[in-house]
Structures are given as C-alpha cells and as structure tokens.
Amino acid sequence: MDFRQLESFVMVAKHKSFSKAADYLYLTQPTISSHILNLEKDMNTILINRSNRKISLTKAGEILYEYAVNLLNLKEDAVYKLNQYKGKIVGSIEIAASTIPEQYILPQLMSEFNKEYPDVTFRMLHYDSQQVVEGILQNQIDFGIVGAKVPNNQLNYVELIHDEVFLITPATGSYANLKEPVSLQDILDERFIFREMGSGTRKLVDSALRELKLDTATLNVIAYIENTEAIKECIRHGLGLSFLSKRAVVDEIQLNVLRALKVKELNLARKFYFVYHKYRNPSPLEATFQTFVSTYFNK
C-alpha cells in the first residue's frame, strides 16, 4: 500500500468513476485500475463494487476510506508544514458554485487568496445550489458557494454577502417608461424567462410568488435557461423578462441596454453562503482556505 494507491482509491470513491479519478489525478484509467487492484491485493479484500457499471464501496472499502482520507491529510499536513517552513505553500483547492457566485464572487476570492498563496491552484466547478449541496454531502465536492440554504445538520453555512434579485427588462421601448417599483399586477401578462430548477435565484422567486398565492406555472414562461449570459441576451432581443441578481447586469445597466427594477410585492433579498461538510476533516491547505473565505467579507 502506498500513497498513490490511496489517492486513486479516494478519488474513485469520491467521483464514483475510474475515468473521472484519472482526469483529476492526471493519470490514465488503466493506471487507476492498477492502483486499485494492487491495493485490494495488499489488503486481501475487495474494496470497490464494479457491478452494473455503478461504482460503490464495499463494507471493507467504507472502512478503509476514512483511514485513507486521514492518511492523505496527514501526508498533506507534513508537506504543508515543510513548505510553510520553507516559505512556500502549494496545493490545489476545489470549489463549486452556482452561477452568480461563480461569476461575481469567486473570482475576487481566488484572486485575493492567490496574492497570499501564489503557488496554490484552483479547480472551479459549476453546479446549481442543490447540486453543490448534494456533492458536498456525497464527498464529491470540498467547498461550495450558494445562493440558497438547503437545511442539513451535516453542513456548515457561513454567511458571506447580501444580494437582491430584480426584474430585468430591456432599457428601450415601453420598458423605458416603467416607474420603479413596478407592480406585480402590471407585469403578470408579460413573457418570462426562468432559471433552471435547483438554482438559488429560481427558488427565491418561486418562494416569493408562493407567499402571494401565485405559482410559476400560472405565468407565461417562454423559456427555461441555465446560463445567465444567455438570459441577458434573450432579454435584450425581446424574448421576455427575467429575474436576476443585480450583480449580473451592472455593465448592461451602465450601457443602458437593460434595466433592473424592484417589484413592489416581492421580497427578493437573499444572502450568499460558503458551505462545507461539518464532519469532514479538511487538509491543512483546505483549512487555511476555509478560514480565509469565512472571514474575508467581515474584515
């Protein structure tokens, strides 16, 4: 048993895929398979179920997994302390985010962290808020930034910043004369573009409408689109209106191509959260990043 075998085992267990583990570790899939087979030979037991093309851990694999993670963290701790002694911190941080934090919060955080630790690299993953939480609970994702809390006693949420979602319209035509705040009654007959199910923005709007005994299904929804940039272009070309974070349309507002309007009856204020597993032991570098993000906006 060596660290390369343990790294391969942990990555296969984490991603539930030999090919994804190979991509993450920059190895070939046969090499990953060889590491697992040799580890199983050393342990004299089967660690991974491979039936029905579905990867899962056997009972022996579940027992080894926790020890493997701790051993790898101990190794990283030693390397971290030695590098710290030599004045150089290296490693990789993996973080997943929903659309708005991915585009408008994470770049700032990564840039500032990189100023202090220039040899640290990042892997940014795009998921909606629900997928981020599910990935963390399944040990597939280390950290996440989301625009909606999904209650779970295994998760820690750290409040980062406040945000507000607005009705986004073209800045020309009849919309140029709309007075803010607009009345919900005045826009109910408009065509709407909505984010996908699972996004924090969509959940916020759905919840606000439900408080008024309204449902998204009763609106004239012309499209469901995941990409914020695509939604903005659709609004510009007259396809419909949408609800987006004002952070996403700052440039378009300055260029006078889009407007961001408050809707009188809807409370669309929210917060963004840094989320991680409460009971997972982070590596020293992950713990450093965790502390950095948790305190960055409170300086």
C-alpha positions, 0 to 999 in steps of 0.5 A: 500500500502506498500513497498513490494507491490511496489517492486513486482509491479516494478519488474513485470513491469520491467521483464514483468513476475510474475515468473521472479519478484519472482526469483529476489525478492526471493519470490514465484509467488503466493506471487507476485500475492498477492502483486499485487492484494492487491495493485490494491485493495488499489488503486481501479484500475487495474494496470497490463494487464494479457491478452494473457499471455503478461504482460503490464501496464495499463494507471493507472499502467504507472502512478503509476510506476514512483511514485513507482520507486521514492518511492523505491529510496527514501526508498533506499536513507534513508537506504543508508544514515543510513548505510553510517552513520553507516559505512556500505553500502549494496545493490545489483547492476545489470549489463549486458554485452556482452561477452568480457566485461563480461569476461575481464572487469567486473570482475576487476570492481566488484572486485575493487568496492567490496574492497570499498563496501564489503557488496554490491552484484552483479547480472551479466547478459549476453546479446549481445550489442543490447540486453543490449541496448534494456533492458536498454531502456525497464527498464529491465536492470540498467547498461550495458557494450558494445562493440558497440554504438547503437545511442539513445538520451535516453542513456548515453555512457561513454567511458571506454577502447580501444580494437582491434579485430584480426584474430585468427588462430591456432599457428601450421601448415601453420598458423605458417608461416603467416607474420603479417599483413596478407592480406585480399586477402590471407585469403578470401578462408579460413573457418570462424567462426562468432559471433552471430548477435547483438554482438559488435565484429560481427558488427565491422567486418561486418562494416569493410568488408562493407567499402571494398565492401565485405559482410559476406555472400560472405565468407565461414562461417562454423559456427555461435557461441555465446560463445567465449570459444567455438570459441577458441576451434573450432579454435584450432581443425581446424574448421576455423578462427575467429575474436576476441578481443585480450583480449580473447586469451592472455593465448592461445597466451602465450601457443602458441596454437593460434595466433592473427594477424592484417589484413592489410585492416581492421580497427578493433579498437573499444572502450568499453562503460558503458551505462545507461538510461539518464532519469532514476533516479538511487538509491543512491547505483546505483549512487555511482556505476555509478560514480565509473565505469565512472571514474575508467579507467581515474584515 
